[in-house]
Amino acid sequence: MKIMKNALVILAGGKGTRIGGTAPKQFIKYGQYNFIEYFLNNISLKLFDILVICCEKKYINKYLKKTNNITKIIYAKPGVDRQNSSINALKKLKIYNPKNVLIHDSARPLASNDLIKKIIFKLKNNYAVVPYIIYDDRKTINGKQIENIKNIQTPQGFKFDLIYKAHLKYKNANFRDDSSIIEKAGKRIKYIKGEKTNLKITYPEDINFYKSFKKKIFKIGIGYDIHRFNFKKKIGLKLCGIKIPYYKLIGHSDADVGIHAICDSILGSLSMNDIGYYFNNRNQKWKNANSNIFLYYCKKKLIENDFYIVNLDINFICEKPSIKKYKNKMIKNISNILAIPSETISIKATTNEKFY
């Protein structure tokens, strides 16, 4: 079995009744994503070997469809309270035995990737790492005035064996968070500076804060395609939907390498499969098909996922033909299909200096 270094737990079993709505707050979409999807899209999943989402089974297919393409996600059943949800998730992780685990509340979608990296780094020399911020508030407790109140945040990072054993030992208690269990176990916690934007969304007015601070998500996709020329057919070349009087390219469809590469870049940016998955070259339906069809499909997927193209850079590598006088027509065709300004499209051509 692969040795796993870092695991992530997202606790999403709460009802979130104070926000209102027909679904728990962590599953309500504000824009194109709910809290869980937004959080996962803004962190580097490469930091983790496995992820556990703790939520009711009925919510998985209904509200978490966009996480289905993340192969390393498993699910755990929520408990009657936060602590029981944590232990259920940790039990799911036990068979993988990761070195570290970060436990995060789904109601904190604005936690940054930088904060996560800091926690993981600090776990190298600490049992537990917990972020916090200090509010300049004053509070009276037992007649004493306390200043600089420490507000604990998530994600909280732990050595997996430590937090797992602590949860088993104090399973009948009801702690407010996982760090409290470590305190009870007598282990030292490393507190680090958290983020003021890492707010726990609890009340309706918090939603406006979330909307104002959430980042716009940018994704990048790269497409590449190559076909051989059919020197028996002196005409038939098509690039970016424009016919060019030159030898046809060999391919199942019209072999438009320009559009095929654009399609793969769009599908890649959306974390989907490549063009061959959706338009298989063994399917006679696509024999000699106009590749514009493929590009319209990709445009549809962009719209469904609430994304749009901000820049498209296309580079043809070929010795012949010269595409200079066809470039503007290509840009216009792509612009029309994708409904994007022509100014956002760049088409260039270069050669391999006759290296084959």
C-alpha positions in Angstrom: 0.0 0.0 0.0 1.2 3.5 -0.8 2.5 5.4 2.1 0.2 8.4 2.6 1.6 11.6 4.0 -1.3 14.1 4.3 -5.1 13.6 4.5 -7.9 16.2 4.6 -11.2 15.8 6.4 -14.1 18.2 5.6 -16.9 18.1 8.2 -20.2 18.7 6.4 -22.7 17.0 8.6 -24.2 20.2 10.2 -27.8 21.4 9.5 -26.9 25.1 9.2 -30.5 26.1 10.1 -29.6 29.7 11.1 -28.8 30.6 7.4 -32.2 29.3 6.2 -33.0 27.6 3.0 -34.1 24.1 2.0 -30.6 22.6 2.3 -27.8 22.8 4.8 -25.7 26.0 4.2 -22.6 24.1 3.0 -24.6 22.7 0.0 -26.3 26.0 -1.1 -24.8 27.5 -4.2 -23.8 31.2 -4.1 -22.7 31.7 -7.7 -21.4 28.5 -9.4 -20.2 26.6 -6.3 -21.4 25.6 -2.9 -19.0 26.1 0.1 -17.3 22.7 -0.3 -16.8 22.9 -4.1 -15.5 26.5 -3.7 -13.0 25.5 -1.0 -11.8 22.5 -3.0 -11.4 24.6 -6.2 -9.2 27.1 -4.3 -6.7 24.7 -2.7 -4.1 22.5 -4.2 -5.4 19.0 -4.0 -1.8 17.8 -4.7 -1.1 18.6 -1.0 -3.2 15.6 0.0 -3.1 11.9 -0.7 -6.7 11.4 0.3 -9.8 13.4 1.2 -12.8 12.5 3.4 -16.1 14.4 3.2 -18.3 13.7 6.2 -21.9 14.2 5.2 -25.2 12.5 4.7 -25.3 10.1 1.8 -28.4 11.7 0.3 -26.4 14.9 -0.3 -23.5 13.4 -2.2 -25.2 12.9 -5.6 -27.5 15.9 -5.1 -25.1 18.6 -4.2 -21.5 17.3 -4.7 -21.6 16.2 -8.4 -18.7 18.5 -9.2 -16.4 16.6 -6.8 -17.1 13.3 -8.6 -14.0 13.7 -10.8 -11.7 13.9 -7.7 -10.7 10.3 -7.5 -9.2 10.4 -4.0 -12.3 11.4 -2.2 -14.1 9.0 0.1 -17.1 9.7 2.3 -18.0 9.2 6.0 -21.3 9.2 7.8 -21.8 12.2 10.1 -22.3 11.6 13.8 -24.8 13.1 16.3 -22.3 16.0 17.0 -19.1 17.4 15.6 -16.9 15.1 17.6 -18.6 12.0 16.5 -18.4 13.2 12.9 -14.6 13.6 13.3 -14.1 10.2 14.7 -16.2 8.6 11.9 -14.0 10.3 9.3 -10.8 9.3 11.1 -12.0 5.7 11.2 -12.4 5.8 7.5 -8.8 7.1 7.2 -7.3 4.5 9.6 -6.9 1.9 6.9 -4.8 4.4 4.9 -2.8 5.4 8.0 -1.7 8.9 6.8 1.1 10.7 8.7 -0.9 13.9 9.0 -4.5 14.9 8.9 -6.1 18.3 8.5 -9.7 18.6 9.8 -11.8 21.4 8.4 -15.3 22.8 8.8 -17.2 23.1 5.6 -18.7 26.4 6.8 -15.2 28.0 6.4 -15.0 28.1 2.5 -12.5 31.0 2.4 -9.6 29.3 4.1 -6.6 29.8 1.8 -4.2 27.4 0.2 -1.3 29.4 1.9 -2.8 28.7 5.3 -3.0 25.0 4.5 0.6 24.9 3.4 1.7 26.7 6.6 -0.1 24.1 8.7 1.4 21.2 6.8 4.9 22.7 7.1 4.5 23.3 10.9 3.4 19.7 11.4 6.9 18.6 10.6 8.0 19.5 14.1 4.7 19.7 16.0 1.9 17.3 17.2 -0.9 19.7 16.4 -1.1 23.0 14.5 -4.0 25.3 15.0 -4.7 28.7 13.4 -6.2 31.6 15.3 -6.9 35.3 15.1 -7.2 37.8 18.0 -10.1 40.1 18.2 -9.6 43.4 20.1 -12.7 42.7 22.1 -13.2 42.6 25.8 -15.1 40.0 27.6 -16.0 39.5 31.2 -15.6 36.0 32.6 -16.2 35.3 36.3 -15.9 39.0 37.0 -12.6 39.3 35.2 -12.1 41.4 32.1 -10.3 39.6 29.3 -8.8 41.3 26.3 -7.4 40.0 23.0 -9.8 37.1 22.8 -8.3 34.2 20.8 -10.6 32.9 18.1 -9.7 29.4 17.0 -10.1 28.5 13.3 -9.9 25.4 11.0 -8.3 23.7 9.3 -6.5 22.2 12.3 -3.6 19.9 11.6 -2.6 16.9 13.6 -0.3 13.9 13.6 -2.9 11.3 12.6 -2.1 8.6 15.2 -2.3 11.2 18.0 -5.7 12.7 17.1 -7.1 9.2 16.3 -6.1 7.8 19.7 -7.2 10.9 21.5 -10.7 10.7 19.9 -11.0 7.0 20.9 -9.9 7.8 24.4 -12.4 10.6 24.9 -15.1 9.4 22.6 -17.9 10.0 25.2 -17.0 13.6 25.7 -18.3 16.5 23.6 -15.5 18.9 22.7 -16.1 22.1 20.7 -13.3 21.2 18.3 -10.5 18.7 17.7 -7.8 20.9 19.3 -9.7 20.7 22.6 -9.2 16.9 22.6 -5.5 17.4 22.2 -5.4 19.8 25.1 -7.3 17.2 27.2 -4.7 14.6 26.2 -2.0 16.9 27.5 -0.2 17.5 24.2 1.3 20.8 23.2 -0.4 22.7 20.4 1.4 25.0 18.0 -0.8 28.1 17.4 -0.2 30.0 14.2 -1.6 33.2 12.8 -4.9 32.5 11.0 -6.8 34.6 8.5 -9.5 37.2 9.2 -11.2 36.3 6.0 -11.4 32.7 7.1 -14.8 33.4 8.6 -17.2 30.6 9.8 -20.4 31.3 7.8 -23.2 31.1 10.4 -25.7 33.9 10.0 -27.4 35.3 6.9 -25.3 38.5 7.1 -22.2 36.3 6.8 -23.2 35.4 3.2 -22.6 39.0 2.0 -19.1 38.8 3.5 -18.5 35.5 1.7 -19.6 36.9 -1.6 -17.4 40.0 -1.3 -14.2 38.1 -0.4 -14.4 35.0 -2.4 -11.9 34.9 -5.3 -12.6 34.5 -8.9 -11.5 31.1 -10.0 -9.1 31.0 -13.0 -8.3 27.7 -14.6 -5.8 26.9 -17.4 -6.0 24.1 -20.0 -3.5 23.0 -22.6 -4.5 21.4 -25.8 -2.2 19.6 -28.3 -3.0 17.7 -31.6 -1.0 16.4 -34.5 -2.0 14.7 -37.7 -0.1 13.5 -40.8 -0.8 15.0 -44.3 -2.4 12.8 -46.9 -0.3 13.6 -49.9 -2.8 11.8 -52.1 -5.4 14.5 -51.5 -4.1 17.9 -52.7 -7.1 19.8 -51.2 -9.1 19.4 -48.0 -7.0 21.0 -45.3 -9.1 22.7 -42.6 -7.7 24.7 -39.7 -9.9 26.4 -37.1 -12.9 25.8 -39.3 -11.4 27.5 -42.4 -10.7 25.6 -45.6 -7.1 26.0 -47.0 -6.0 24.8 -50.5 -3.5 22.3 -49.3 -3.1 18.6 -48.7 -5.7 17.2 -46.3 -4.8 15.9 -42.9 -5.5 12.2 -42.1 -8.1 11.8 -39.4 -11.4 10.3 -38.5 -13.3 13.6 -38.6 -12.2 16.5 -40.7 -8.8 16.4 -38.8 -9.0 20.1 -37.8 -6.0 20.1 -35.4 -6.7 23.7 -34.4 -10.2 23.1 -33.1 -9.2 19.8 -31.6 -6.5 21.5 -29.6 -8.8 24.2 -28.5 -11.4 21.6 -27.4 -8.8 19.7 -25.3 -7.6 22.9 -23.7 -11.2 23.8 -22.7 -12.0 20.2 -21.5 -8.7 20.2 -19.6 -9.4 23.4 -17.8 -12.8 22.0 -16.7 -11.0 18.8 -15.4 -12.9 16.7 -18.0 -11.7 13.9 -20.3 -10.1 14.6 -23.6 -11.9 15.1 -26.9 -11.5 11.4 -27.9 -13.6 10.4 -24.8 -16.6 12.3 -26.1 -16.1 11.9 -29.8 -14.5 8.5 -30.2 -12.7 7.9 -33.5 -14.2 4.4 -33.6 -17.7 5.8 -33.7 -19.0 6.1 -37.3 -21.2 9.0 -36.2 -18.1 11.3 -36.2 -16.7 10.0 -39.6 -15.7 13.1 -41.6 -17.6 15.2 -39.0 -17.2 19.0 -38.9 -15.1 19.8 -35.9 -17.1 22.9 -35.2 -19.6 20.4 -33.6 -16.9 19.5 -31.0 -16.2 23.1 -30.2 -19.9 23.9 -29.7 -20.0 21.0 -27.3 -17.1 22.5 -25.3 -18.7 25.9 -25.3 -21.8 24.3 -23.8 -19.7 22.7 -21.0 -18.1 26.1 -20.3 -21.6 27.6 -19.9 -22.8 24.7 -17.7 -19.9 25.2 -15.4 -20.2 29.0 -15.3 -16.8 29.6 -16.8 -15.7 31.8 -19.7 -12.6 32.3 -21.8 -10.4 35.2 -21.1 -7.6 34.3 -23.5 -7.0 31.8 -26.2 -3.5 31.3 -27.7 -3.2 29.0 -30.7 0.2 28.0 -32.2 0.5 26.0 -35.4 3.8 24.2 -36.0 4.3 23.2 -39.6 6.7 23.8 -42.5 3.8 24.4 -45.0 1.4 25.9 -45.8 1.6 29.5 -44.7 -1.5 30.4 -42.8 -0.9 34.2 -42.6 -3.6 35.2 -44.9 -6.2 32.9 -43.3 -5.5 33.9 -39.7 -8.2 36.6 -39.4 -10.8 34.2 -40.8 -9.8 31.6 -38.3 -10.1 34.1 -35.4 -13.5 35.2 -36.6 -14.8 31.6 -36.8 -13.6 30.7 -33.3 -14.9 34.0 -32.0 -18.3 33.3 -33.4 -18.6 29.8 -32.1 -17.4 30.5 -28.6 -19.0 33.9 -28.5 -15.9 35.6 -27.2 -14.2 38.8 -28.5 -11.7 38.3 -31.3 -9.2 40.4 -29.3 -9.0 37.5 -26.8 -7.8 35.1 -29.5 -4.2 34.8 -30.8 -3.1 32.6 -33.7 0.5 32.2 -34.5 2.5 29.8 -36.7 6.1 28.6 -36.6 8.2 25.8 -38.0 10.4 23.1 -36.7 13.3 24.5 -38.8 12.9 21.4 -41.0 13.6 19.0 -38.2 11.3 16.0 -38.6 
